[in-house]
């Protein structure tokens, strides 16, 4: 494939307004092909399809594309709908393009060209947390045409305020958009009716979407659209002037052309908007040092600004160390910068980011004591940082120090009751406390913890399952101990929370049956069999209940039958006596 990118990532927006791309190869490819001129058209938007791939058309060359779907972290009743939506979206593109693609679903990630993964929400500040992100990774194996390109799609399934999952219709919009990127439309339409619009709201492909994808297949991989891409990106910067990813993408086009001064200007503007723009900082370092010696690149970067120890220089140095993963040095330089400019908001944000990244690195390596020490240091400087507080709470949760985690999470929620990560963390922590109480046979406490977990995160399926199972067990214990009102209350709560739980209806029926309440038991067993026709225990008890119901009816009817028999006997005897007396009476003649 022409254009030897080391790593090219694109975040499709709905969504994802931050383009996570890596370092482009600095060897310009302008001599490989002449620049193609594709004029804007009402029928398609092919001229915008290389905006985020260094100005070159990039797509799968093969017809058959294998797709892997990762485990979907949603409630069990949504999993099937999500899987069906994924399949339908690929089928929609397949049919729309007259089967120019043949998507095959596989069970192993290493066999797939497109891999779909799922996350609860995006944690990057300031971005719309809905939607998805498509990531293109060209293969480094030049001998493998089949594995030439791979795409990873990440879908964010949670809504930040309600914590509810995306409904299948919204999921369809997200998936169709991200699949469009995956098959080669690495840009955005300007028409709201297109699925590849910057912020799509439609749930189906437009004729322009289909025409664009079909036109794309007519051009070789690597076709240059530098000028069109530059024009399109500048148009987007007029509409959305504060999005660093557009400036970054513009810089990569200039790099591919070999116009390094223009690239440097674009990358510097991107970093001004987003000081943590890892891509732009790394591109600048490569431009300054083509041998990829990061230390030399760092010195060149400092030298271009000034060697004076100003807050700007120290902050820039700390930020570059942060982006490179040198967290100790990042903390050191940023701390020195803050001494010179303690009110600088960008420096404060980068310092918090350094503590956060150092925490994650230490936690990944299992250095828990060092994690707590780093967070303690960070929280002295930034006591109200929700990022660092969340890191502390999640660390306590990982250490199974659940009460401590709850205290930290509660502090965050006092300041921000809608904080998505904290509400999910509270749900998980309270569920784990409930599981501990259940192991200790403290059933009432366990139920209370599970209910609290669901108050914070209604979609915490672990707490839902644990609460149902605990209520069933508690109801059974009450029933065995002949505490029937308590048993009925427990089973009824299960049916209220899970109306399709056949076991709960069966247990409720057994409780009524044991008390001799035949009609309510029949109703409960019948409902259980409606939900689960092969529920054998409900069948057995229902037969017994109906048998007792018939027997009770006969016993109620017997006195009436006996009464009628006695009346009949009296009538017969009376009649016989009357006849006898008539025969014995003297003649009146």
Secondary structure, DSSP 8 states (H G I E B T S, - for coil): --S--S-EEE--TTT----------SS--TTTS--------SS--GGGTTTTTTTB-----SSEEEEEE----S-HHHHHHHHHHHHHHHHHHHHHTTTSSEEEEES-GGG-SEEEEEES---STTS--SEEEEEEEE-S-TT-STTSEEEEEEEE-B-TTT--B--HHHHHHHHHHHHHHHTT--S-BS-TTSTTBTT---SS--HHHHHHHHHHTTS-TT-B-HHHHHHHHHHHHHHSTT-HHHHHHHHHHHHHHT-HHHHHHHHHHHHHH-TT-HHHHHHHHHHH-TT--HHHHHHHHHHHH-SS--HHHHHHHHHHHHHHT-HHHHHHHHHHHHHH-TT-HHHHHHHHHHHHHHHHHHHHTT-HHHHHHHHHHHHHH-TT-HHHHHHHHHHHHHTT-HHHHHHHHHHHHHH-TT-HHHHHHHHHHHHHHHHHHHHTT-HHHHHHHHHHHHHH-TT-HHHHHHHHHHHHHHHHHHHHTT-HHHHHHHHHHHHHH-TT-HHHHHHHHHHHHHTT-HHHHHHHHHHHHHH-TT-HHHHHHHHHHHHHHHHHHHHHHHHHHHHHHHHHHHHHHHHHHHHHHHHHS----
